[in-house]
Amino acid sequence: MENKMSWNEIKKSFPNEWIAVVDYERTSAIGVQGTIITHNHDKKIFHELVKNLMPQYGKIAVRYTGQLIKNPEVPLLWQISNTN
């Protein structure tokens, strides 16, 4: 595995992407630091990759490095469930 990355390094290296992190520590409500095992800008492809990695790693933190709240007038839960 590669070296652990901080949340700021992760966001800079993988902007607007879904990331899967193992051997991680939470650094804030959203932020984690750890080792990236996969990443992708496409949510569906990403989740398929993570599903295949679950047996190997077990505990995986999943985060999105972009802005989830694109329109503050629309409820966050709707935005998250309707993100492509």
C-alpha positions as CSV (number, residue, x, y, z in Angstrom):
1,M,0.0,0.0,0.0
2,E,1.0,3.6,-0.5
3,N,1.6,6.1,2.2
4,K,-1.1,7.7,4.2
5,M,-2.5,11.0,3.0
6,S,-4.0,13.8,5.0
7,W,-7.5,15.0,4.1
8,N,-6.1,18.1,2.4
9,E,-3.7,16.0,0.3
10,I,-6.6,13.7,-0.7
11,K,-8.8,16.6,-1.8
12,K,-5.9,18.2,-3.7
13,S,-4.9,14.9,-5.4
14,F,-8.5,13.7,-6.2
15,P,-10.7,16.8,-6.7
16,N,-14.4,16.1,-7.2
17,E,-14.0,12.4,-6.9
18,W,-15.3,9.6,-4.7
19,I,-12.5,8.0,-2.7
20,A,-12.2,4.8,-0.6
21,V,-9.7,5.0,2.3
22,V,-8.4,2.2,4.5
23,D,-6.2,2.3,7.6
24,Y,-7.9,5.6,8.3
25,E,-8.5,8.0,11.1
26,R,-11.2,10.6,11.2
27,T,-9.9,14.2,11.4
28,S,-13.2,16.0,11.3
29,A,-16.9,15.3,10.7
30,I,-16.1,14.6,7.0
31,G,-12.3,14.5,6.8
32,V,-10.2,11.4,7.1
33,Q,-6.5,10.6,6.7
34,G,-5.4,7.2,5.4
35,T,-4.5,5.1,2.4
36,I,-6.5,5.5,-0.8
37,I,-7.4,2.1,-2.4
38,T,-9.6,3.4,-5.2
39,H,-11.2,6.5,-6.5
40,N,-13.4,7.6,-9.4
41,H,-15.5,10.6,-10.5
42,D,-18.4,8.3,-11.4
43,K,-20.4,7.3,-8.4
44,K,-21.8,4.1,-9.9
45,I,-18.4,2.8,-11.1
46,F,-16.9,3.8,-7.7
47,H,-19.4,1.9,-5.7
48,E,-18.9,-1.2,-7.8
49,L,-15.1,-1.0,-7.2
50,V,-15.7,-0.6,-3.5
51,K,-18.1,-3.6,-3.4
52,N,-15.4,-5.7,-5.0
53,L,-12.8,-4.5,-2.4
54,M,-14.9,-5.1,0.7
55,P,-13.9,-8.7,1.2
56,Q,-10.2,-7.8,1.0
57,Y,-10.3,-4.7,3.3
58,G,-13.5,-4.9,5.3
59,K,-13.5,-1.5,6.9
60,I,-13.4,1.3,4.3
61,A,-14.2,5.0,4.6
62,V,-16.0,6.4,1.6
63,R,-15.9,10.2,1.0
64,Y,-16.5,12.7,-1.8
65,T,-13.9,15.4,-2.2
66,G,-16.2,17.8,-4.0
67,Q,-19.1,20.0,-2.9
68,L,-22.1,17.9,-2.1
69,I,-24.4,20.8,-1.5
70,K,-24.6,22.3,-5.0
71,N,-27.8,24.3,-4.3
72,P,-28.5,25.3,-0.7
73,E,-32.2,25.8,-1.6
74,V,-32.6,22.1,-2.3
75,P,-32.5,19.7,0.7
76,L,-29.1,17.9,1.2
77,L,-30.6,14.4,1.4
78,W,-32.2,14.9,-2.0
79,Q,-29.0,16.1,-3.5
80,I,-27.0,13.2,-2.2
81,S,-29.5,10.6,-3.3
82,N,-29.7,12.1,-6.8
83,T,-26.0,12.7,-7.5
84,N,-24.9,11.0,-10.7
